[in-house]
């Protein structure tokens, strides 16, 4: 039953997209304000929160009245644990914050894993594609936004772009 179509699947995919876009919008304001957590970080956190919520609703509905346990206890523990790992990835040096987007990406990867674990393959795959889009395409948009608004935090982005083009 890998590709069974559920009538609510379209709604779920729209919810994930809207969550990512709204998070991206909020993150754009943070990028314009010169903050470290920008478009990609906010989009990933919003997308992850949406995925965790959707997974909870779908799984609770599937198990309702069948067994006497809360199917979301294990995912809740996973989310907490990944939060600690993500915190360890975040480094503060001088006025720069490093690893924030990587930590958000790890958090969303946990959500994708949880969704797959519950058999929500299409939702997990779609979320993974949105995450890749946020990590790649939005990275270039965010860099241009920062350059346009004249923030000094674009120097590492420009250097990274130069390094990527040399490889």
N, C-alpha and C positions, 0 to 999 in steps of 0.2 A: 504493500500500500504506500509506496514511496511517492507517487504522484496523484493521489486521489484529490479531486477538487472539491473543496468545501465552499459552500456559498458565501461564507463569511471571510474567505481567504482574501478576496479583493479588498474588502474593508480593512483587514489587518495590514495588507501591504500599503494601502493608502495611509493608515495610521503611522506606520513606520516612516514613510516618506515625509509626512507632515511634521512628525517629531524631529527628524533630522533637519529639515528646512527651518523650522522655528528655532531650534538650537543654534543653527548656523547664523540666523538673523541676529540673535542675541549676542553671539560670539563676534559678529561683525562690529557691533557697537563697542565691544571690549577691545577689539583690534584697533579701531579708530581712536579709542581712549589710550592706546599704548600699553595695554595690560598684557601680561605673559600668556594667560589663557585666552585664546582667541576663537576664531571661527571653527576650526577643526575640533578643538577640545570640547567646546560647548555642543557642537553637533553630535559628537560621539557620546557624550554624557546623556543628552536628551534621547538619542536613539537607544542607548542601553537601558535607560529607565523605562522607555516605552516597551522594549522587548521583554524585560523582566515582568512588567505588568501584564502584557498580553499572554506571556507564558503562564503566569499565575492564573489568569482568568480561564484560559483554555484547559489547563490541567485540572483545575478545581472542578470545572464543568464535567470533564471526562470521568472523574473519580467520585463525583457527588453521589452519595447513597450506596456506593459499591463496597467501600472499605472504610474502616474506622481509623484513618490516619490523615495527617496533613501532608499532601505530596509536595508542598513548598518548603518544608523544613530543611531539607538538604540543600536546595538552591539558595535559601537564605544564608546558610552557613558558608556556601561557596562565595556568595557576593561579599560577605564580611571578610573572608580570608583574602580574596583578591584585592579588597580595599587596602589591607595591610601591605600586601606585596606592591601594589601601586604606590602607596606612600613611600616605600623604600626606593622606588625608581625616581622619585622627584628629588632633584638636587637644587640647592640654592647656592649660587656663587655671585658674590657682589650684589648687583641689582638684577641679575638674570636668573630665571627659573628654567631648569632643564628637565625634561622627562615627563612633563605634565600630559602631553598628548599621547605619549607612549603608555602612560598609566591609564588614561581613558580608553585607549585601544585595547589594553589588556582586560580592562573591565568589560568592554563590549564583547571581547572574545569569550569571556566566561559566560556571558549571556547567550552567545551563539552555541557554545557547548551545552549549556543547559537545555536550550530549545531542541538541539539534536538529540540529547539524552531522553527527552520526552517524546521524540518522534515527530517534531514539528519541522521537518526537513525543508520545506519550501520557504517558510518564514525565516529559518536560520540562514539559508542560502541567500535570500533577498537581503537580509540584514548584513551579511558578509559583503555583498556587492556594494551596498550603500556605504559601508565602512571603508572599503577600498577606494570608492569615489571620494569620500571625505578626506582620506589620507593623501590622495594623489592630486586630483583636480582642484580641490579647494585649497590645497597648499599653495598653488600658483596664484589663485585669486587672493588669498590672504596676504601673500607677499606683495602683490600689486597694491592692495588696499593700504598696507603699511607704508609703502614707498610714497603713494599719493598723499597720504596725510603726514608725511615727513617724520616718521618715528625712527629713532636710532636703532631699534631692535631688529631692523631688517638687514643689518650687516651680516649676521650669521646666516640668514636666509640666502643672501646674494652669494656668500662664500660657498654655501652648500650647493647652490645651483651651478657655480663654476666647477666645483669638484665633480658633480654628477656629469657635466658635459665633457670633462676630461677623461672619465672612465669609459 
